[in-house]
Amino acid sequence: MSICNPDRVAQIRIELSGPTATLIIDNPGRRNAMNSAMYREVPGAVEQIMSDPDIRCVILKGSGTEAFGAGSDISEFPERRTGDKAGHYDSSEQLAWNAIESIPVPVVASIHGPCMGGGLAIALLADIRFASDDALFSVPPARLGLAYPRSATARLVHLVGPSAAKLLLFTARVVDSTEAHRMGLVDVLTEKDDLDAQTATLADQIGGLSPLSIRAGKLTVDSLLHDNLDAAAAAAASRCYSSADFREGVQAFMDKRRPIFEGR
């Protein structure tokens, strides 16, 4: 099922397929660049996705075959990202990122073509990144006289390390998918024709496992990145041991059958 606003060309769309939701950056006329209205749509789209308790994985992707996301729409910058208006723009951008970061289920980025600037900032929010052989990556603020946002820079450093992050920031260079994989910017490389199938396969694998265990794992890893095993991660781990999923997993193992997890 596809949920979209037919009156808009540039939009954030949602597609649902069983327990998988796909959040789509849809601005084909500008290689899926994010404009300010699209940033403002993201929190509502995420809320809509997570209102369905059966969703177990979210895929991030760009519409069409040309690009994941070419960045933020630079044509808006003179009007919306200068002077007093810059703070409002940056706030909308950050609220969009916060919404994606708050998704409690695994988030997988399916990246093809350009993934740059604001588009890369969105991909960095994913738990796992798949990239096709035509994917291109860049952190271009130095070409524009801007600073890459602190939160996006922090995620970049976590993935590639400080030296590689500085190389990308200092040079604004474009790297291909092979180099991005070597740097740790992406996790899985695939041919472009196989990208959707491979991300869908991963989503199906996730959907067949215990959502309570996966939620605990996501919270724990994220808390370890900040050297802080917080209460939410500890509670999620503890909940697993008293869950019906745990009892079902053990019983299925004893019965030599595939478990059926319900997330409770």
PyMOL commands that set and color helices and strands:
alter all, ss='L'
color gray80, all
select helices_A, chain A and resi 28-30+36-50+74-80+85-101+118-123+141-144+150-160+162-171+177-183+192-207+211-225+231-241+244-255
alter helices_A, ss='H'
color red, helices_A
select strands_A, chain A and resi 2-3+11-17+20-26+57-62+107-111+114-116+128-132+136-138+175-176+188-190
alter strands_A, ss='S'
color yellow, strands_A
deselect
rebuild
show_as cartoon
